[in-house]
Amino acid sequence: MSCRHGGPVRRGSGLPQLTLIVCLGLLLGLLVPTARAAEELRVDVEFVHDFGTELVVEIDGPTDVQISPDGSLMLVTEKTGKVQVVTNYETNKPKVTEALVITQICTNVERGLGGAAFHPGFGTDNRYIYLYYTFDKYFDCDASGDENKGPINRLSRFTLNQDNKVDMKSEEVLLNTPIMPYGSHNGGNIAFGKDGYLYLSIGEGGGKSKENADGVVYPQALDMLLGKIIRITADGHIPFTNPFVDTKSARCHDTGWSGKASLKCQEIFSYGLRNPFRFAVDPNADGSRTRLFINDVGRHTWESVREGGDGFAGGNYGESNLRALTRILSLRLGLLFMGAYSYEIPCDLCFLFPPNRLP
């Protein structure tokens, strides 16, 4: 879909207003079927009637559960920084081993140990696990709102020993985010795609909208890692097929920034997200295709499940421009889809409103 106006916009002409009306009309045509489709996509309760619940182990504040590639281990993370390994989890006598306790961590607000993943070759080629947590880098966990103060989020690789314990000294830091002063919208899902690359979701940091040096809001700013889906290799390197790998790009893994607004982060796979707390890799995607379903947490009315992965490299999901546009439509045109789940693909309307330049 495109509503682009081919020439410059001049004051006093009716064309800009007409263009906007046509665009909004087309958008309405997209939104209404989306809301209707949402009803059709709701889970049929009959589908889950054969499912049951069974207590395996009691965990305090679990944030993620992962099963090792060979099915022998269950890895459970706790918000407080604990990593638990469960063996014999399919029997009535599961064994729980406290594998690791991260101590230099912030756990207030939405911070903490947020996500985990096994290396695809775990148990055969290596014993690597990956963790994403809020690192108390400056010993300042206060949610101050000051972008120059506070902790960061960190993606690290660890070695899980044969006794199912982790030595903190085995930590290999693969990526750091910028400072997260508000405590919310951390993101934190880690998963390997069928392409063998590691994908990581990072939120935009919460709080009021922040901008880079060029006045671009964080989810739209390509010189930093907040509000993005990241793709790297298992060792933390950059796949040569990443969308922003060229002479006007840089590595951003040390600080979460490229250091210059004109330099794009090579780690970015797609952008324009609010808080992609979780995503799933479609195991039934054709062949070697990596297909993601991204849960981007909304605020009050909208929750989004967005498609990603192959075919979406460099895709822009529109935050915060598209969210502001839907809010404007809801208020000005009386649209309100309470409880609807929108299914969206990268934004094709973002050209209407450049970053942080909304009507």
C-alpha positions as CSV (number, residue, x, y, z in Angstrom):
1,M,0.0,0.0,0.0
2,S,1.2,3.5,-0.8
3,C,-0.3,7.0,-0.3
4,R,2.9,8.9,-1.3
5,H,2.5,12.4,-2.7
6,G,4.9,12.8,-5.6
7,G,5.6,16.5,-5.2
8,P,6.3,19.0,-2.5
9,V,3.5,20.0,-0.1
10,R,2.6,23.7,-0.5
11,R,0.6,25.8,1.9
12,G,-2.8,26.9,0.6
13,S,-3.4,23.9,-1.7
14,G,-6.1,21.3,-1.0
15,L,-3.9,18.4,-2.1
16,P,-2.2,17.7,1.3
17,Q,-5.5,17.5,3.0
18,L,-7.0,15.3,0.3
19,T,-3.9,13.1,0.4
20,L,-4.3,12.6,4.1
21,I,-8.0,11.9,3.9
22,V,-7.3,9.3,1.2
23,C,-4.6,7.7,3.3
24,L,-6.8,7.6,6.4
25,G,-9.5,6.1,4.3
26,L,-7.2,3.4,3.1
27,L,-6.0,2.8,6.6
28,L,-9.5,2.4,7.8
29,G,-10.0,-0.2,5.2
30,L,-7.0,-2.0,6.7
31,L,-8.0,-1.6,10.3
32,V,-11.6,-2.8,10.1
33,P,-10.8,-6.2,8.4
34,T,-7.9,-6.6,10.9
35,A,-10.3,-6.3,13.8
36,R,-12.7,-8.7,12.2
37,A,-9.9,-11.1,11.5
38,A,-8.9,-10.9,15.1
39,E,-12.2,-12.5,16.1
40,E,-11.5,-15.4,13.7
41,L,-8.0,-15.9,15.1
42,R,-9.1,-16.3,18.7
43,V,-8.4,-19.7,20.2
44,D,-11.3,-22.0,20.2
45,V,-11.8,-23.2,23.8
46,E,-12.6,-26.7,22.4
47,F,-9.1,-26.8,21.0
48,V,-7.5,-26.8,24.5
49,H,-9.9,-29.1,26.4
50,D,-7.5,-32.0,26.3
51,F,-4.7,-30.0,27.9
52,G,-4.1,-30.4,31.6
53,T,-1.9,-28.9,34.3
54,E,0.6,-30.8,36.4
55,L,3.0,-29.4,39.0
56,V,6.6,-30.0,38.0
57,V,8.5,-27.7,40.3
58,E,7.8,-24.6,42.3
59,I,9.7,-21.5,41.1
60,D,9.7,-18.0,42.5
61,G,9.0,-15.5,39.8
62,P,9.7,-17.5,36.7
63,T,10.4,-15.4,33.5
64,D,11.4,-18.1,31.0
65,V,11.4,-21.8,30.5
66,Q,13.5,-23.6,27.9
67,I,14.0,-27.2,27.0
68,S,17.5,-28.4,25.8
69,P,17.8,-29.6,22.2
70,D,18.1,-33.2,23.3
71,G,15.1,-32.9,25.7
72,S,17.1,-33.8,28.8
73,L,17.1,-30.5,30.7
74,M,14.6,-27.8,31.5
75,L,16.1,-24.4,32.1
76,V,14.0,-22.0,34.2
77,T,15.0,-18.4,34.9
78,E,13.8,-16.3,37.8
79,K,13.4,-12.5,37.8
80,T,15.7,-12.3,40.8
81,G,18.6,-13.6,38.8
82,K,18.5,-17.3,39.6
83,V,18.9,-20.0,36.9
84,Q,17.4,-23.4,37.8
85,V,18.1,-26.6,35.9
86,V,15.4,-29.3,36.1
87,T,16.2,-32.9,35.2
88,N,13.7,-35.8,35.1
89,Y,11.0,-33.2,34.7
90,E,8.7,-35.6,32.9
91,T,8.6,-37.9,35.9
92,N,7.1,-37.6,39.4
93,K,10.6,-37.1,40.8
94,P,12.1,-34.1,39.1
95,K,15.5,-32.9,40.3
96,V,16.2,-29.2,40.6
97,T,19.7,-27.8,40.6
98,E,20.5,-24.1,41.3
99,A,22.8,-23.5,38.4
100,L,23.6,-19.8,38.8
101,V,22.7,-16.7,40.9
102,I,23.5,-13.4,39.2
103,T,24.3,-10.9,41.9
104,Q,25.1,-7.7,40.1
105,I,21.6,-7.4,38.8
106,C,18.6,-4.9,39.1
107,T,15.2,-6.5,39.7
108,N,13.0,-3.5,40.4
109,V,10.1,-2.4,38.2
110,E,10.3,-4.8,35.1
111,R,14.0,-5.4,35.4
112,G,15.7,-8.7,36.2
113,L,16.7,-11.9,34.4
114,G,14.4,-11.8,31.4
115,G,15.2,-14.5,28.9
116,A,17.3,-17.6,28.2
117,A,18.2,-19.9,25.3
118,F,20.2,-23.1,24.6
119,H,22.7,-23.1,21.8
120,P,21.3,-25.3,19.0
121,G,24.4,-27.6,19.4
122,F,24.0,-27.9,23.2
123,G,24.9,-31.4,24.4
124,T,26.7,-32.4,21.3
125,D,29.0,-29.6,20.2
126,N,29.0,-27.5,23.4
127,R,27.2,-26.7,26.6
128,Y,26.4,-23.0,25.9
129,I,23.4,-21.2,27.3
130,Y,22.4,-17.5,26.7
131,L,20.9,-15.1,29.3
132,Y,19.5,-11.6,29.0
133,Y,19.4,-9.7,32.2
134,T,19.6,-6.2,33.7
135,F,23.2,-5.6,34.6
136,D,23.8,-3.1,37.5
137,K,26.8,-1.7,35.7
138,Y,26.9,1.6,37.6
139,F,25.5,0.3,40.9
140,D,22.4,2.4,40.4
141,C,19.1,0.6,40.1
142,D,16.9,3.6,40.7
143,A,14.3,4.3,38.1
144,S,15.2,8.0,37.9
145,G,14.2,8.8,34.3
146,D,17.7,10.3,33.8
147,E,19.1,8.9,30.5
148,N,22.6,9.3,31.9
149,K,22.0,7.1,35.0
150,G,20.8,3.6,35.6
151,P,21.6,0.0,34.6
152,I,21.8,-1.6,31.2
153,N,20.5,-4.8,29.8
154,R,23.0,-7.4,28.8
155,L,23.1,-10.5,26.6
156,S,25.8,-13.0,27.6
157,R,26.8,-16.6,26.9
158,F,27.7,-19.0,29.7
159,T,28.9,-22.6,29.9
160,L,26.6,-25.0,31.8
161,N,28.9,-27.6,33.3
162,Q,28.2,-31.3,33.4
163,D,27.0,-31.0,37.0
164,N,24.4,-28.5,35.7
165,K,26.1,-25.5,37.4
166,V,27.4,-22.4,35.8
167,D,30.6,-20.6,36.8
168,M,30.0,-16.9,36.5
169,K,33.6,-16.6,35.3
170,S,32.5,-18.4,32.1
171,E,30.4,-15.3,31.1
172,E,31.1,-14.0,27.6
173,V,29.3,-10.6,27.1
174,L,27.9,-10.5,23.6
175,L,25.9,-7.3,23.7
176,N,25.0,-4.3,26.0
177,T,22.1,-2.0,25.6
178,P,22.1,1.7,26.3
179,I,21.3,2.9,29.8
180,M,17.7,2.0,30.8
181,P,16.6,4.8,33.2
182,Y,12.9,3.9,33.6
183,G,13.0,0.3,34.4
184,S,10.3,-0.8,32.0
185,H,10.1,-2.1,28.4
186,N,13.2,-4.2,28.5
187,G,12.1,-6.8,26.0
188,G,14.2,-9.9,26.5
189,N,13.4,-12.9,24.3
190,I,16.3,-15.0,22.9
191,A,15.9,-17.6,20.3
192,F,17.8,-19.2,17.4
193,G,16.1,-19.1,14.0
194,K,16.3,-21.9,11.4
195,D,19.0,-19.9,9.8
196,G,21.2,-20.6,12.8
197,Y,21.4,-17.0,13.9
198,L,20.5,-15.7,17.3
199,Y,17.6,-13.3,17.5
200,L,17.0,-11.0,20.5
201,S,14.1,-8.6,21.2
202,I,14.8,-5.3,23.0
203,G,12.2,-2.8,24.2
204,E,12.4,1.0,23.8
205,G,13.1,1.6,27.4
206,G,9.7,2.9,28.7
207,G,9.0,6.3,30.1
208,K,8.5,9.4,28.0
209,S,9.8,9.4,24.4
210,K,13.5,9.8,24.1
211,E,15.4,11.0,21.0
212,N,18.8,10.6,19.5
213,A,21.0,13.5,18.4
214,D,19.0,14.0,15.2
215,G,15.7,14.2,17.1
216,V,14.6,10.7,16.1
217,V,12.6,8.7,18.7
218,Y,14.4,5.6,20.0
219,P,12.4,2.9,18.2
220,Q,13.0,4.7,14.9
221,A,16.6,5.6,15.5
222,L,19.0,3.2,13.7
223,D,22.1,4.4,15.6
224,M,21.0,2.6,18.8
225,L,19.6,-0.8,19.9
226,L,16.4,0.1,21.8
227,G,13.0,-0.9,20.2
228,K,14.6,-3.4,17.9
229,I,14.9,-7.1,16.9
230,I,18.6,-8.0,16.9
231,R,20.3,-10.7,14.8
232,I,23.8,-11.9,15.5
233,T,25.7,-15.1,15.2
234,A,26.0,-17.6,18.1
235,D,29.5,-16.1,18.9
236,G,28.2,-12.5,18.8
237,H,29.4,-11.6,15.3
238,I,27.4,-9.9,12.5
239,P,25.7,-12.0,9.7
240,F,26.8,-10.5,6.4
241,T,23.1,-10.5,5.3
242,N,22.0,-8.2,8.1
243,P,20.2,-5.2,6.5
244,F,22.4,-2.4,7.8
245,V,25.8,-3.7,7.1
246,D,27.6,-1.2,4.9
247,T,30.1,1.6,5.0
248,K,27.7,3.8,6.9
249,S,27.3,1.4,9.8
250,A,29.1,0.4,13.0
251,R,29.1,-2.3,15.7
252,C,26.9,-1.2,18.7
253,H,27.4,-4.1,21.1
254,D,29.6,-2.3,23.6
255,T,27.3,0.6,24.6
256,G,24.2,0.1,22.5
257,W,25.0,3.1,20.4
258,S,27.0,3.6,17.2
259,G,28.4,6.9,18.4
260,K,27.0,8.9,15.6
261,A,23.4,9.5,14.4
262,S,24.3,8.8,10.8
263,L,25.9,5.4,11.6
264,K,23.5,2.5,11.7
265,C,23.9,-0.4,14.1
266,Q,24.9,-3.6,12.3
267,E,23.1,-5.7,14.9
268,I,19.7,-4.4,13.9
269,F,17.5,-6.8,11.9
270,S,14.2,-4.8,12.2
271,Y,13.0,-1.8,14.2
272,G,10.1,0.4,15.3
273,L,8.9,-1.7,18.3
274,R,7.6,-0.8,21.7
275,N,8.2,-3.7,24.0
276,P,8.6,-7.0,22.1
277,F,8.8,-9.0,25.4
278,R,8.3,-12.3,23.7
279,F,8.4,-13.8,20.2
280,A,8.1,-17.3,18.9
281,V,9.9,-19.1,16.0
282,D,7.5,-20.9,13.8
283,P,8.6,-24.6,13.8
284,N,6.3,-25.3,10.8
285,A,7.7,-22.7,8.5
286,D,8.7,-24.0,5.1
287,G,12.2,-25.5,4.7
288,S,14.9,-23.4,6.2
289,R,12.8,-20.3,6.4
290,T,12.9,-18.4,9.7
291,R,9.5,-17.0,10.6
292,L,8.9,-15.1,13.8
293,F,5.7,-14.1,15.6
294,I,6.5,-11.1,17.7
295,N,4.4,-10.1,20.7
296,D,4.8,-6.3,21.0
297,V,3.2,-5.2,24.2
298,G,0.6,-2.4,23.9
299,R,-0.4,0.2,26.4
300,H,-4.2,0.2,27.0
301,T,-6.2,-0.8,23.9
302,W,-4.0,-2.5,21.4
303,E,-1.8,-5.7,21.6
304,S,0.0,-6.7,18.5
305,V,1.3,-10.0,17.2
306,R,3.6,-9.2,14.3
307,E,5.2,-11.4,11.7
308,G,9.0,-11.2,11.4
309,G,12.1,-13.1,10.3
310,D,12.8,-13.9,6.6
311,G,11.4,-11.3,4.3
312,F,11.3,-8.6,7.0
313,A,15.0,-7.6,7.2
314,G,15.1,-3.9,7.7
315,G,11.4,-3.8,8.4
316,N,9.9,-0.9,10.3
317,Y,7.0,-1.8,12.6
318,G,6.1,1.9,13.1
319,E,6.5,2.6,16.8
320,S,5.8,5.2,18.0
321,N,4.5,6.8,14.9
322,L,1.9,4.1,14.0
323,R,0.7,3.8,17.6
324,A,0.1,7.6,17.7
325,L,-1.7,7.4,14.4
326,T,-4.1,4.7,15.7
327,R,-4.7,6.8,18.8
328,I,-5.5,9.8,16.6
329,L,-7.9,7.7,14.5
330,S,-9.6,6.4,17.6
331,L,-10.1,9.8,19.1
332,R,-10.9,11.8,16.0
333,L,-12.9,9.2,14.1
334,G,-14.5,7.3,16.9
335,L,-12.7,4.1,16.3
336,L,-12.4,1.8,19.2
337,F,-11.6,-1.9,19.0
338,M,-11.6,-2.9,22.6
339,G,-9.7,-6.1,23.3
340,A,-8.8,-6.6,19.6
341,Y,-5.6,-8.3,18.6
342,S,-4.0,-6.7,15.6
343,Y,-1.9,-8.7,13.3
344,E,0.5,-6.4,11.6
345,I,3.5,-6.3,9.2
346,P,6.2,-3.6,9.0
347,C,4.8,-0.1,8.6
348,D,4.0,1.2,5.1
349,L,2.4,4.4,6.5
350,C,5.4,5.8,8.5
351,F,6.3,8.1,5.6
352,L,3.2,10.2,6.6
353,F,4.7,11.2,9.9
354,P,8.5,11.5,10.2
355,P,9.9,10.5,13.6
356,N,8.3,12.5,16.4
357,R,6.5,14.8,13.9
358,L,2.9,13.7,14.5
359,P,-0.1,15.9,13.8
